[in-house]
Amino acid sequence: MAECLCRESDAQAEDELSTLLLRTRAHMMHVRHEYNPADFHIDPVMLNPWTDPAVGEADALAFVLATGSLFGSVKRVREQVAELRDVGVRHLLCQTGFGDMSHEQNLRSMRRFANR
């Protein structure tokens, strides 16, 4: 599954997605810290740069933008989907609403993705 965000420009999409993702990651780390039992430890093999609290925000964000996100202008998202198709991906599940994205933001992105 990939986060998918279509906007008028690549820069606008990256800025908006980055903000949403970093707030989501901060919330994830907060919840783990507050609610996991003191003796609970995550197996390091299960972590990646996005889920590893030892990895800084910039590196975590770069990882998730490169490996788990389709974002940008309609042209860029179309190219990203084509790249996936060309390597054999036949089904794509996009999460268009995440974090504290507003309903309006989500609808704009879904409509732009579907219509263009």
Backbone torsions as a table, in degrees:
resi	resn	phi	psi	omega
1	MET	NA	142.5	-179.6
2	ALA	-127.8	145.5	168.7
3	GLU	-71.2	138.2	-177.8
4	CYS	-131.4	124.5	-177.9
5	LEU	-139.9	114.6	177.3
6	CYS	-104.3	128.8	177.2
7	ARG	-137.2	179.6	-178.6
8	GLU	-66.3	-33.5	-178.7
9	SER	-134.7	157.4	176.9
10	ASP	-60.7	-44.2	-177.3
11	ALA	-63.6	-43.6	179.2
12	GLN	-61.1	-44.5	-179.5
13	ALA	-64.7	-44.0	-179.0
14	GLU	-64.3	-42.4	178.5
15	ASP	-62.0	-47.9	-178.0
16	GLU	-65.6	-45.5	-179.9
17	LEU	-64.7	-42.4	179.9
18	SER	-59.1	-44.7	178.8
19	THR	-61.0	-47.6	-180.0
20	LEU	-62.9	-43.5	-178.3
21	LEU	-66.0	-42.7	-179.4
22	LEU	-66.4	-37.0	175.7
23	ARG	-66.2	-38.1	178.2
24	THR	-64.5	-43.7	179.6
25	ARG	-64.3	-42.6	178.5
26	ALA	-59.4	-42.0	178.6
27	HIS	-64.7	-43.5	179.2
28	MET	-59.4	-44.9	-179.3
29	MET	-67.0	-38.8	177.9
30	HIS	-62.2	-47.3	-179.0
31	VAL	-61.9	-43.7	177.6
32	ARG	-58.6	-46.9	-177.5
33	HIS	-63.9	-43.5	-175.1
34	GLU	-77.8	-33.7	-168.0
35	TYR	-115.3	-14.2	174.8
36	ASN	-73.3	141.3	177.0
37	PRO	-61.0	152.4	-176.9
38	ALA	-58.7	-30.3	-178.9
39	ASP	-91.0	5.9	179.9
40	PHE	-84.5	130.0	178.1
41	HIS	-133.2	133.1	178.4
42	ILE	-82.4	132.4	176.1
43	ASP	-63.3	121.6	-177.7
44	PRO	-55.0	-26.3	178.4
45	VAL	-64.2	-24.6	-177.5
46	MET	-84.9	-6.7	-176.2
47	LEU	-96.1	151.7	170.2
48	ASN	-129.0	176.6	-177.2
49	PRO	-57.4	-26.6	179.5
50	TRP	-75.9	-38.6	-174.4
51	THR	-95.8	-7.6	-177.8
52	ASP	-87.2	115.2	-178.4
53	PRO	-64.9	-17.1	179.3
54	ALA	-78.3	-13.2	179.9
55	VAL	-90.0	132.7	-179.0
56	GLY	-68.0	162.4	-177.5
57	GLU	-56.4	-44.7	-175.9
58	ALA	-62.0	-45.4	179.7
59	ASP	-69.6	-38.4	178.4
60	ALA	-63.7	-44.3	180.0
61	LEU	-64.7	-44.4	178.6
62	ALA	-58.5	-41.3	179.5
63	PHE	-61.9	-51.1	-174.5
64	VAL	-71.7	-31.8	176.0
65	LEU	-66.8	-35.8	-177.6
66	ALA	-81.2	-28.0	-171.2
67	THR	-116.0	-14.5	-173.8
68	GLY	-138.6	19.8	-174.4
69	SER	-139.6	137.2	168.1
70	LEU	-110.7	120.1	-176.7
71	PHE	-155.8	157.7	175.7
72	GLY	131.0	-160.2	176.3
73	SER	-68.7	167.5	177.4
74	VAL	-56.3	-42.2	-180.0
75	LYS	-59.8	-46.9	-178.4
76	ARG	-65.6	-44.4	179.9
77	VAL	-63.4	-40.5	176.7
78	ARG	-58.7	-42.9	178.9
79	GLU	-65.9	-39.7	179.3
80	GLN	-64.3	-42.0	178.8
81	VAL	-65.7	-40.2	178.8
82	ALA	-63.0	-39.5	177.4
83	GLU	-61.0	-42.4	177.9
84	LEU	-64.1	-43.7	178.1
85	ARG	-59.5	-42.6	-176.3
86	ASP	-66.6	-22.3	177.0
87	VAL	-98.0	7.7	172.5
88	GLY	108.2	-0.6	178.4
89	VAL	-70.0	125.8	-178.9
90	ARG	-112.9	-12.8	178.2
91	HIS	-136.5	136.1	-177.9
92	LEU	-131.7	123.4	177.3
93	LEU	-107.3	114.9	-178.3
94	CYS	-106.8	132.6	172.8
95	GLN	-95.7	107.6	-174.8
96	THR	-93.9	-17.5	177.5
97	GLY	-122.1	125.9	-178.1
98	PHE	-157.4	164.6	179.4
99	GLY	58.1	-140.6	180.0
100	ASP	-101.7	30.6	175.8
101	MET	-60.8	137.0	178.5
102	SER	-74.9	158.9	177.4
103	HIS	-58.6	-40.1	-179.8
104	GLU	-64.8	-42.0	177.3
105	GLN	-60.1	-45.1	-179.1
106	ASN	-62.6	-46.6	-179.8
107	LEU	-62.2	-41.3	178.4
108	ARG	-59.8	-44.6	-178.5
109	SER	-66.7	-46.0	179.6
110	MET	-61.5	-43.6	-179.7
111	ARG	-64.7	-43.0	179.1
112	ARG	-62.9	-42.5	178.4
113	PHE	-62.5	-46.7	-175.6
114	ALA	-71.9	-39.7	-173.4
115	ASN	-82.6	-23.3	-175.5
116	ARG	-116.6	NA	NA
